[in-house]
Amino acid sequence: MKDTVKEAANGRGHEHEIVVCGVPFGTPEEVPALKLMKEHGFTSVQIYVFWRHIEPARRGEFVWDYYDRQVKLIQDAGMKWVPFLIFGPPYGFPDWWLEDPRHVGMVCLEHGTENRVESIWNPHWPAEVSRLLEAFAAHYLPWNVIESVQPGISGDYGEAIFPAVGNWPGMYHTHRGYWCLDAFAVKSLQDTMKAQYRDISALNAAWRANYGDFSEIAPFLRHKAPSRTAYFDFLMWYKESMTSYDDFWMKECRRVFPETPVYMCTGGSEEPWLGADFAQQAKASARHGGGIRLTNETNTFSKNYYNTAHTVSACKYYGAYMGLEPVGPMIPKGVTTRMFGSAAYGNRQIFHYYGNLKSDGYGVEGAKRALQYADLIYERPLDSKVAMFWPLDQAWVESAPVSTDISIAMNYIRRQFEVWMLSETLILDGALDGVNVLVLLGASFTRRAVLEKIADWVKAGGVLLTNERATDLEGDNVPAFDEALGFTKESQFCGGHARFIPNPQAWNRDFNAGDEFTGSSSWLGLAPDVVTLCGAKPKKSEPGDNYQTEVKPVVCGFEHPYGKGRAIYYGGPLDLDADPDQIFGVTHAYEHLLVDVCHSFSGIEPLGTQDGEIARARFEGGMLILKNDEITRSK
């Protein structure tokens, strides 16, 4: 992947930001806590800034005393400040705004019930946002104390997502669902579909619907969608509305904080009801010289990598800077793990909660780990030649999380290769151009343009490993993708159990005869230049057989040369997390194919991760090595 880190994200002296949140202000511990954080390498303190504390009584009457005191303590401690501007969720609103007729709460699609989170489609709201940001900047920029700004634009905790869980039971109506039934949201959907299709007959043809006019369109739940295309269009409008809202906030923050890093806060796992495509959000942040703060980390490296790789890939590609935040409590070992992850990514910022650094059970062990590895945190480019496909289109249309098989497969690859995670947004924007290997796992359908882009990339020299003959959104085959894989009009899927024998090629180092397996998926009628990787084991009829036992020359795995590249298909069992006592036994065939493809076609040397090591990463000409509870360096 090409290095596109923009000058806007560099050269400002902000390459090293270690942030703490949750300092116990208003208690006798506040000053000792700040002193402890300063001594342990922390550069800044984050404070949640609520609108109700700075403009409590009426519009235009700002009161800054509440935060001035805390900011002065931070400044006296020799640290910087990260204000988290909670201006979207209702618990941050002053009462007068909640009573203002211009306030519009979001309305859920499931019950038609309003909550008080500000509607992102409310046309009266942007002027309030701009006014608040201007007043805040006018007061605090002269202090020269702000390290970075984090806008809190929506969701339950300020993230650039829709409400999902709620801040406290009963505070306001909230649940996992779609928040798009206020009048302004409905009008936005209608206008977007009119701009996209222009004529209602064109929309009806695409949606398999019978609307008389665009004004009849309203948001719908998945089970009431006229077609898969209709539901996909609805979901794209939903998430692009959040991206547009995100873009507005980043533009305004850059206008009023022209030289200050700005991190858009986002989180979740890109579930459709949250409305967040992290690649689109990273692209919006980069457009305004900003970054992403992602709230997704745990104590475990493999989970952290899976939860963050797509966002980091997008930030690096588009040129946004990056900060990572844990989802909650951490143990000291988790602090070490998170420091390694940010160092491996080349992030400029890492965020810790005070309670994870100083706790009753561990004392200040967490803070010690943060200090021990603080010098590893700074912004630097990251490159890889191996990528996995992150199938958001399919996950969203099916209202399901991205397959856990991707997480398991990624962990096999990550042992030896740093891996990009590329969604449809990134692929359509050209992120495959610098990648040598793409692993497409479990994605049975996506947009036609995405599959055509992948086929063009293979033709130009890329190597694709897939276990799916993916189709477009409506299940129709995509000729260019089929051609790349070696499927023809005569190709026929064959179900039925058979024993398949590997046919090793020069590039197979681990995939061999020992990977013989029982499978139930195979193909006939492939292109003549297809090379068999695993074919059915011949079997002759025997007296007394109850079934036909003559097995046709079907193949379960094959490779197809295409232009300068090749496509590799495997239809056997994955068995990446298999039960060792399962009926047909466990095969390592797919695991070995993953390793072989990456080793043979990535064009880079493996990381060399050894037994007893959790992970490695290239760093300053050598390696960072994460073991059980420590980070070491090697040359």
SVG drawing of the C-alpha trace seen along z (x, -y; Angstrom):
<svg xmlns="http://www.w3.org/2000/svg" viewBox="-48 -36 69 94">
<polyline fill="none" stroke="black" stroke-width="0.4" points="0.0,0.0 1.3,-3.4 2.4,-5.9 0.0,-8.8 0.6,-10.4 -0.1,-14.1 1.9,-17.1 -1.3,-18.3 -0.9,-15.4 2.9,-15.9 5.4,-18.6 3.5,-20.2 5.4,-18.7 2.5,-16.4 4.1,-13.1 4.0,-11.8 0.8,-12.1 0.1,-9.9 -3.3,-10.8 -4.9,-10.0 -8.6,-10.4 -10.4,-10.1 -8.0,-12.0 -10.0,-12.5 -10.6,-16.2 -12.5,-17.7 -10.9,-15.3 -7.8,-15.5 -6.1,-13.2 -6.3,-15.5 -2.8,-17.2 -0.9,-14.0 -2.6,-12.2 -1.5,-14.8 2.0,-14.7 2.0,-10.9 0.9,-11.1 3.5,-13.7 6.2,-11.5 5.1,-8.5 5.4,-10.2 1.9,-11.3 1.7,-14.4 -1.9,-15.4 -5.2,-15.0 -8.6,-14.5 -11.6,-16.1 -15.2,-15.6 -16.6,-19.0 -20.4,-19.3 -22.3,-22.1 -24.5,-22.5 -21.4,-23.5 -20.3,-26.3 -23.6,-27.8 -26.0,-26.8 -28.7,-29.5 -29.3,-30.9 -27.8,-31.3 -24.8,-33.7 -24.0,-33.6 -20.9,-31.5 -19.5,-30.5 -16.0,-29.0 -15.2,-28.6 -16.0,-24.9 -13.3,-24.0 -10.9,-26.8 -10.0,-25.4 -9.2,-22.0 -7.3,-23.3 -5.2,-25.5 -4.3,-22.4 -3.2,-20.6 -1.1,-23.5 0.5,-23.8 1.4,-20.1 3.3,-20.8 0.9,-18.9 -1.4,-19.7 -5.2,-19.3 -7.5,-17.2 -11.0,-18.6 -13.7,-16.0 -16.4,-18.3 -19.6,-16.3 -22.1,-18.4 -24.3,-15.7 -25.6,-13.4 -28.5,-14.8 -26.9,-14.6 -24.5,-17.3 -27.3,-19.7 -28.4,-22.7 -32.1,-22.5 -32.9,-25.5 -31.8,-23.7 -33.9,-20.7 -36.9,-23.0 -35.9,-25.0 -38.3,-24.2 -35.2,-23.9 -33.9,-20.9 -34.8,-17.7 -34.2,-14.3 -33.6,-11.1 -36.6,-8.9 -36.1,-5.1 -37.4,-3.1 -38.5,-0.2 -40.9,-2.0 -41.3,-5.5 -40.1,-6.8 -37.9,-9.9 -34.9,-10.1 -33.0,-13.3 -29.8,-12.6 -29.6,-15.4 -30.7,-14.4 -27.8,-14.6 -30.3,-15.7 -31.6,-18.7 -30.9,-21.8 -30.9,-24.1 -28.2,-22.2 -25.0,-23.1 -25.3,-26.8 -25.3,-25.9 -22.2,-23.6 -20.3,-26.3 -21.2,-28.9 -20.2,-26.7 -16.8,-25.7 -16.0,-29.4 -16.7,-30.4 -14.7,-27.5 -11.7,-28.2 -11.8,-32.0 -11.6,-31.3 -9.1,-28.4 -6.7,-28.8 -5.0,-31.8 -4.1,-29.5 -1.7,-27.5 -2.7,-24.4 -4.6,-22.3 -2.7,-19.3 -5.6,-18.0 -9.3,-18.3 -11.8,-15.5 -15.4,-16.3 -18.2,-14.3 -20.8,-14.5 -23.4,-11.8 -24.1,-8.3 -24.3,-7.5 -20.8,-8.6 -19.9,-11.1 -18.7,-8.8 -19.6,-9.3 -22.2,-6.6 -25.9,-6.3 -27.3,-5.5 -27.0,-1.8 -26.7,-1.1 -27.6,-4.2 -25.7,-6.1 -27.8,-5.1 -31.0,-3.0 -34.1,-5.1 -32.2,-8.3 -33.6,-8.3 -35.1,-5.8 -32.3,-3.8 -31.5,-0.4 -29.6,1.2 -31.6,0.1 -32.0,-2.5 -32.5,-6.2 -33.8,-7.8 -37.6,-8.4 -37.6,-12.1 -39.1,-14.3 -35.7,-15.7 -34.2,-12.2 -37.1,-10.9 -36.8,-13.9 -33.0,-13.3 -33.6,-9.7 -36.2,-10.8 -33.9,-13.5 -30.9,-11.1 -32.8,-8.5 -34.2,-11.1 -30.6,-12.3 -29.4,-8.7 -32.1,-7.4 -33.7,-10.7 -36.8,-8.9 -39.1,-6.8 -39.4,-4.1 -35.6,-3.6 -35.8,-3.2 -38.7,-0.8 -36.8,1.3 -33.7,1.5 -35.7,2.0 -38.4,4.3 -40.9,1.8 -43.9,-0.2 -43.6,-3.6 -45.7,-6.3 -43.3,-9.1 -40.1,-9.7 -42.2,-11.3 -43.7,-7.9 -40.3,-6.5 -39.6,-6.1 -37.0,-4.2 -37.7,-0.5 -36.4,2.4 -34.6,5.3 -37.6,7.7 -39.7,5.1 -37.2,4.1 -38.5,4.6 -35.2,6.2 -31.6,6.6 -30.6,3.6 -33.3,1.4 -32.0,2.4 -28.4,1.8 -29.3,-1.7 -31.0,-2.5 -27.9,-1.4 -25.6,-3.4 -27.7,-6.5 -27.7,-5.8 -23.9,-5.5 -23.1,-8.2 -25.4,-10.6 -23.2,-9.9 -20.0,-10.3 -21.3,-13.7 -22.1,-14.8 -18.6,-13.7 -17.1,-15.7 -19.0,-18.8 -17.7,-18.6 -14.1,-18.0 -14.3,-20.9 -15.6,-23.3 -13.0,-22.0 -10.3,-22.7 -11.7,-26.1 -11.6,-27.2 -8.6,-25.1 -6.4,-25.6 -3.1,-24.3 -4.5,-21.8 -4.8,-18.1 -8.4,-17.0 -9.4,-13.4 -12.9,-12.2 -14.1,-9.7 -15.7,-6.5 -16.3,-3.0 -18.2,0.2 -17.6,3.0 -19.1,1.3 -22.5,3.0 -25.0,1.5 -27.2,0.0 -24.3,-2.1 -24.0,-3.8 -20.2,-3.9 -17.8,-2.9 -14.4,-3.5 -12.8,-3.8 -15.1,-6.6 -14.6,-8.3 -10.8,-8.1 -11.1,-9.6 -13.2,-12.5 -10.7,-13.1 -7.8,-13.1 -9.5,-15.6 -9.4,-18.1 -5.9,-17.2 -7.4,-15.3 -7.3,-11.8 -9.4,-9.1 -9.7,-8.1 -11.0,-4.5 -12.5,-3.0 -12.1,0.7 -9.1,2.2 -9.0,5.0 -6.2,6.8 -5.5,9.2 -3.3,8.5 -5.2,10.7 -8.6,9.1 -7.1,5.7 -5.6,6.3 -8.9,7.6 -10.8,4.7 -8.5,2.0 -6.8,3.2 -9.5,1.9 -9.4,-1.6 -5.6,-1.7 -5.4,-0.6 -7.8,-3.4 -5.9,-6.0 -2.6,-5.0 -4.0,-5.0 -5.8,-8.3 -3.3,-10.1 -5.2,-10.5 -3.4,-10.2 -4.5,-7.6 -5.2,-7.2 -6.5,-4.1 -8.6,-3.8 -9.6,-0.8 -13.3,0.2 -13.0,0.3 -10.9,1.8 -7.4,3.1 -4.8,5.1 -1.1,4.0 -0.4,6.8 -3.1,5.2 -1.3,1.8 1.9,3.5 -0.1,5.1 -1.7,1.9 1.6,0.0 3.0,2.7 0.0,2.4 0.3,-1.4 4.0,-1.2 3.5,1.5 1.0,-0.6 3.1,-3.8 0.4,-5.7 1.2,-9.2 -1.3,-8.9 -2.4,-6.3 -5.1,-6.9 -5.3,-5.3 -7.9,-5.6 -6.5,-6.6 -8.1,-3.6 -6.1,-1.3 -2.9,-3.0 -3.5,-3.1 -5.8,-0.6 -6.4,1.1 -5.3,4.5 -2.1,3.5 -1.0,0.2 0.7,-1.9 1.9,1.0 -0.1,-0.2 1.5,-3.6 4.9,-2.0 4.3,0.0 3.1,-3.2 6.3,-5.0 8.5,-2.0 7.3,-1.9 6.4,-5.6 9.3,-6.2 7.8,-3.7 4.8,-5.8 5.2,-8.2 3.9,-8.6 5.6,-6.7 4.6,-5.1 3.5,-1.5 3.5,0.7 2.4,4.3 1.9,6.4 -0.7,8.7 -4.4,7.7 -7.6,9.4 -11.0,8.3 -13.3,6.7 -16.8,7.5 -18.9,4.7 -21.4,4.8 -22.4,8.4 -22.3,7.9 -24.6,4.9 -27.1,6.4 -27.3,9.6 -27.4,7.5 -24.7,9.7 -21.2,9.2 -18.2,9.8 -17.4,13.5 -15.2,14.7 -13.4,16.9 -11.7,13.7 -10.4,13.1 -9.0,16.6 -7.4,16.5 -6.0,13.1 -4.3,14.5 -2.6,17.2 -1.3,14.7 -0.3,12.1 2.1,14.4 4.5,13.7 3.0,10.8 1.6,7.4 -1.9,7.4 -4.0,4.7 -7.8,5.0 -9.4,3.6 -13.1,2.9 -15.1,2.0 -14.5,-1.7 -10.7,-1.2 -10.7,1.1 -12.8,-1.3 -10.4,-4.1 -7.4,-2.1 -5.9,-0.7 -5.1,2.6 -2.5,1.0 0.3,1.4 -0.8,4.9 0.6,8.2 -1.8,10.7 -5.5,10.4 -7.3,13.0 -11.1,13.0 -12.8,15.2 -16.5,15.8 -17.7,12.9 -20.3,14.4 -21.6,11.1 -20.6,7.4 -21.0,4.6 -20.2,5.4 -17.7,2.6 -15.7,4.0 -15.4,7.5 -14.4,5.8 -11.8,3.8 -10.3,7.0 -10.3,8.7 -8.4,5.8 -5.9,5.9 -5.3,9.7 -4.9,9.1 -2.2,6.4 -0.2,8.9 -2.1,9.4 -2.6,12.8 -6.1,13.6 -6.9,16.4 -10.7,16.9 -13.1,19.6 -16.1,18.0 -17.4,17.5 -18.6,14.1 -21.6,12.4 -23.1,9.0 -25.7,7.8 -28.6,9.5 -26.7,12.8 -25.8,12.4 -22.4,13.6 -19.8,10.9 -18.1,11.9 -14.8,10.2 -14.5,11.8 -15.5,15.2 -12.9,14.9 -10.2,14.1 -11.0,17.2 -11.4,19.5 -15.1,20.0 -17.0,20.3 -20.6,20.5 -20.3,24.3 -18.9,24.3 -21.0,26.4 -21.0,26.6 -21.0,30.2 -22.2,31.1 -21.5,34.4 -18.9,35.9 -15.6,36.9 -12.0,37.4 -9.7,34.7 -6.0,35.1 -3.7,32.0 -1.7,31.5 1.3,29.4 2.8,26.7 6.2,25.1 4.9,22.3 3.3,24.7 5.7,25.3 3.2,26.6 0.2,27.6 0.9,31.2 -0.3,34.8 -0.6,34.8 -3.5,32.3 -5.9,34.9 -9.4,34.1 -13.1,34.9 -15.1,32.2 -18.5,31.6 -17.9,28.8 -16.3,29.2 -16.5,27.9 -16.8,29.2 -16.4,27.3 -13.7,24.8 -11.5,22.9 -8.9,25.2 -5.9,23.4 -7.1,23.9 -4.5,25.9 -5.9,28.4 -4.7,27.8 -6.9,30.5 -8.9,33.0 -11.3,35.8 -9.6,39.1 -10.5,41.8 -12.9,44.5 -14.2,47.5 -17.4,49.3 -17.2,52.4 -19.7,55.3 -22.4,54.5 -22.0,50.7 -25.3,49.0 -24.3,45.8 -22.7,44.9 -19.0,44.8 -17.4,43.6 -16.1,40.1 -15.9,37.6 -12.7,35.5 -14.0,32.7 -11.8,30.2 -12.2,28.6 -9.2,26.2 -7.5,24.7 -5.4,21.8 -6.0,19.8 -3.3,17.6 -4.9,14.3 -2.9,11.6 0.2,11.0 -1.4,12.4 -3.3,15.5 -6.5,16.3 -6.5,19.3 -9.8,20.9 -10.3,23.3 -13.7,24.8 -12.7,27.3 -13.3,27.1 -11.7,24.2 -11.2,25.9 -9.3,22.9 -11.0,23.4 -12.2,26.9 -13.3,29.5 -10.5,32.2 -13.2,34.9 -15.3,33.8 -16.6,36.5 -14.4,36.2 -11.3,35.2 -9.4,31.9 -7.6,30.7 -4.8,28.1 -5.2,27.5 -6.6,24.0 -4.2,22.9 -1.3,24.1 -2.6,22.4 -2.8,19.1 0.8,19.4 2.0,20.6 0.3,17.8 1.6,15.1 5.1,16.5 5.4,17.1 3.7,14.0 3.9,11.2 7.4,10.2 8.6,9.6 10.3,11.6 8.2,13.1 8.5,11.5 10.0,14.6 7.6,14.9 8.8,17.7 7.0,20.0 6.5,18.2 6.1,14.9 2.7,13.2 3.6,11.0 6.4,9.2 6.5,5.9 9.1,4.1 10.5,1.2 13.5,-1.1 15.3,1.4 14.8,4.2 11.9,5.9 9.6,5.2 8.7,8.5 5.7,8.9 6.0,11.7 3.8,12.6 4.2,9.2 7.1,7.4 8.2,5.7 11.8,6.3 13.7,5.1 16.0,7.0 18.1,6.0"/>
</svg>
